[in-house]
Every structure is written in structure tokens, then in C-alpha cells.
């Protein structure tokens, strides 16, 4: 397995994984993915196996403590000196789920955020995924203020 930063050349593959993993109302558009890749490529990671992209994770850094819908909409809110690492996208090809790829990539993401001196990582997830993120040390803070995709999300925080 190899982890590397995503580039614009990876846009098509990332968009395909995004749309196979998330419901249409929740999935990030190709245009927004492109904006993210241009704005914070050093916070956008791909996990590959034999040169095939299996999983990705992305999110910008900010001094805001809570993840909001506006953050999903505008990568321009990224602050490279931000104290908190957000997660906006974390997806693994369906055929490769439940094999440890996501865990491997999330551990890398956590390690990088620690190395960069962030206070921690914030993400939102559906209720059924709370136990998964808890395994990494994320704490459930309850229902998120985000209603992205008209879904009930839970905010999870990993504090270093």
C-alpha cells in the first residue's frame, strides 16, 4: 500500500469513488473536488495498491472548532495555520471496504495532523459509523450543526 497526496490528475478517479460511496445529495460535486484539490492538496491523501486508488481522505484546516455546511461549500475557508484539521471526504471503493484500507489511511491522516501541530481532527458521520470512528479515539459530541445533504450527522472530535 502506498499513500500520497492527490493531484488534479486524480480528479476523475476521486469523483468516481465519491459518487459510488455517498448518496447523490451527500456526494461532493466534481467541481468542488477540483476546488479542494487546488486549495489544500497537502491535506488530500490517496491510498493506492498496485497503482490503483482504493481510498481517499481530505479536509482543510481552520481555527473554527466545529464543522459547518459552509465549510463543505467553500474550500476558500482553508487556513493553513488553522488549529483544527477537518474531514470532508473519506471514502473507500465499495469492493475494498472492510479490509483495513480506510483504517490505514485514517491512521496516516491522524499522524500527519499531529506532526503539523494541530489540536485535533473534527469530522461528521452517520450514527452507524460512530463506533468505527470511536476506535481511533474520536469522541461523539452529539448531533452536528451540519445538515449537509439533508442528513442527520454526528460530530466527532479527536483531540491530541
N, C-alpha and C positions, 0 to 999 in steps of 0.2 A: 504494500500500500504506500502511496505517496500523497502528501498534502502539499499544495502550492496555492499561491494567490491566483485568483481568477483574473482573466483579461477580457477585453471586448471580443476577442476571437472565440470565447466560450459562451457568448450570449445565447446562441441558438440552443445549445445543449442545456444550459441552465433553465431557459424558458420552458423547454420540453419537460424537464424534471418537475419544475414548479407546477405546471398545469396537469401533470399526471398525479401529483401528490395532494394538491389542495382543490377544494371546490371552486368553481368559477368565480363566485363572489369574494372568495378569500385570496385567490391567487394574484400574485403581483403581475402586472402587465409587462410585456417585453420592453416597452418604453421606460417604465420605472426601473426595471432591472438594469437597463443600459445606463440610466442616470446614477444608480447606485455604483455600478462598476466604474464609472468615470469619477465619481465623487470620493469614494473611500475604498479603492482597490486593495489597500493594505489591511482591510477588515473584512475581506470577502475571500473565503477559502474553499477550495475544492479538494475532495478526496478521490483519488484515482486508483484503479487497479488495472494493470496491463494497459495503460494509456486510455482507459475508459473512465469517464467521470461517473462516479457512483453516488456521491453525496455532496451537498454544499451547505455552507452557513455564512450568513452575512448580517451586519448591523453596524450602525455608526456609533461614535462616542459623543457624549453630551454631558453637560453639568446638570441637566434635568434628572430628577430621581425616578420619575415614573414614565412609562411608555405610553404615548398618546397616539391617536389616529393621525394627527398632523405629521408625526414622525414617519409613519408609513408612506404618507403622501409626498413628503419633500426631503430628499437626501441633502438639500442645501442647509439643513439644520445641523449637519455634522460639524463637530468641533474637535479637531484632532487632539486638543489638550483636555477634552472632557474627562470628568472623573468616572463616569459610568459607561460601560460597554452595553449597548442594546443588541438584541437579536430580533431581526425582522423576518429572516428566512432561514429555515433549517429543514432540509428535505433530502430524502434518500430514495433512489429509484425503487418503486414498489417491489420488484423482483429481488432486491437486495436487502429489504428490511428484515429486522430481527436476526441479523447475522453479526452485529457488533460494529458495523461501519459507522453508524451515527455516534455511537459511544466513543469510538476512536477519534472522530472529528471533533466532538464536543470537548473531549479532554484536551485536545490541541488548542481549541479556542479559549478555554479557561486558562491554560498555561500562558498563552500569548497575552491575555488581558492582565494577568498577574505580572508578567515581565514588563509590561508597559506602565505599571504602577496605578492601574485603575482601582477604584474602591470595590468594584464588583461588576456583575452582569445582571441585566434585567431582561426578562422575556415574558411573553404571554403564551398560554396554551389552553387547550380544551381540558375539561375536568378529567377525562380518561387518561391524560398524559401527566397529571400531577405526580403519580408515583414514579414515573420514568425520570422526570427531572429532579425529584427528591433524591434519587440515587447519587446524583452529582453534588448534593448539598444545597440545592435551591430550596428556599422556604416559600411556601404558599402564603401570599399576602391577601388572598381573597379575590373577589370579582374585580376585574380590571375596569378602569375608566374607558378603555378602548372597546369599541363596538364594531371594529373592522369587519367587513363582510357580513354585518348583521348577525354576529355570533357572540355567544357569552364566553368571554375569555377570563382566565385567571392569571393574575400577575405573580410571577415567580422571581425571587431575587437570591443571588449568590453573592454574599459579602465576603471579601477577603480579609 
